Amino acid sequence: MCVSGREQSDVAALRAVVQTVLADAAALHVKSLALPLIGAGKAQWPAALAAKTQVAAICALASQGACEQLKVKSALAGSAA
């Protein structure tokens, strides 16, 4: 999927939001967290791009061990799931 310069900055912003949410949840010792598909609603992102960005952010933090005790469920809508 090819994204423009503006979309790249939007992707970085979305990734940062997801990482902040997960880091805050881990710091608060949250055990379970449900995330909606951020960006695909009011921001009108293509669902596939929002889902890909959100899943990549979750996987990046998980691979770093940053949220070992946190169970994350992401509500991916429609064909993006």
C-alpha positions in Angstrom: 0.0 0.0 0.0 1.5 3.3 -1.1 0.9 6.4 1.1 1.5 10.0 0.4 3.7 12.3 2.5 0.7 13.6 4.5 -0.5 10.1 5.0 2.9 9.0 6.3 2.8 11.7 9.0 -0.8 10.6 9.8 0.5 7.0 10.1 3.2 8.2 12.5 0.7 10.1 14.5 -1.7 7.1 14.8 1.2 4.8 15.7 2.2 7.3 18.4 -1.3 7.4 19.8 -1.6 3.6 20.0 1.8 3.3 21.6 0.9 5.9 24.2 -2.3 4.2 25.0 -0.5 0.9 25.5 2.3 2.4 27.5 -0.1 4.2 29.8 -2.2 1.0 30.2 1.0 -1.0 31.1 2.1 1.7 33.6 -1.3 1.5 35.2 -1.0 -2.3 35.4 -4.1 -2.7 33.2 -4.6 -6.4 32.5 -7.0 -6.1 29.5 -7.6 -3.4 27.0 -10.0 -3.1 24.0 -9.1 -0.7 21.3 -11.5 0.5 18.6 -10.3 0.9 15.1 -8.8 4.4 15.7 -8.9 6.7 12.7 -11.5 4.9 10.6 -14.4 6.8 12.0 -14.5 10.6 12.2 -11.0 10.9 10.7 -12.2 8.9 7.7 -9.1 6.9 7.2 -9.3 3.8 4.9 -10.1 1.0 7.3 -7.3 -1.2 5.9 -4.7 1.6 6.5 -5.9 2.3 10.0 -5.9 -1.5 10.9 -2.5 -2.1 9.4 -1.1 0.9 11.4 -2.7 -0.1 14.6 -1.7 -3.7 14.4 1.9 -2.7 13.6 2.1 -0.5 16.6 0.7 -3.2 18.9 3.2 -5.7 17.5 6.1 -3.4 17.8 5.5 -2.8 21.5 4.8 -6.5 22.1 8.1 -7.5 20.5 9.9 -5.1 22.9 8.2 -6.7 25.9 6.7 -3.3 26.8 3.3 -4.7 27.6 3.9 -8.4 28.6 1.0 -8.6 31.1 -1.5 -6.7 28.9 -4.0 -8.6 26.8 -5.0 -6.3 23.9 -8.1 -6.8 21.7 -8.4 -4.7 18.7 -11.9 -4.2 17.2 -11.1 -4.3 13.5 -14.1 -3.6 11.4 -15.3 -5.1 8.1 -12.8 -6.2 5.5 -9.9 -4.8 7.4 -10.1 -7.6 10.0 
